[in-house]
Amino acid sequence: MVKNIYLNYLISFIFALIFVYVIPWVGLFGEEFHDIHNYLDRIVYLNDRGTEREYAGLLWFLSEPLWKEILIFIGYAFEDYREVIYALSFGITFVYVSFLIKRVHLLIAIIFLFNPMMVHLFMEQIRIAIAFCLVLIAYDLSEDEEKLRRSSILLL
């Protein structure tokens, strides 16, 4: 457990940097993450004024309109979409590492973080990872952890 906030952030930064930018995940897995291609294709499609089906009511909520707006923003604001996706993965990894090493032994956190499911979460399943990062940040900042725990169960 790392209680010093500055050391926590330093370790989290270095770990996220190595995890996202140094480890050759494509070489280890033998192929690019599938969702990365999907994100890149959708950014290009939306940037070229492609249209998507419009939903209403509950289906609108389930169609993830905020994620669509994020992808549109990435298409307009940046030239290298892949680097933006990797930057999002970096931020996700940073938040998870910071949260974990504050609460569990560093070795246990590393074993958890190198679990193949976590690698896919951080590097490929970016939408759900961002959503859960928001829950982790809210939990971390909350003074009433029991109240937040109950409300996060409702979110899931």
Secondary structure as UniProt FT lines:
FT   HELIX           5..17
FT   HELIX           18..22
FT   HELIX           25..29
FT   HELIX           34..47
FT   TURN            48..49
FT   HELIX           58..62
FT   HELIX           65..77
FT   HELIX           81..103
FT   HELIX           106..113
FT   HELIX           116..123
FT   HELIX           126..141
FT   HELIX           145..155
//
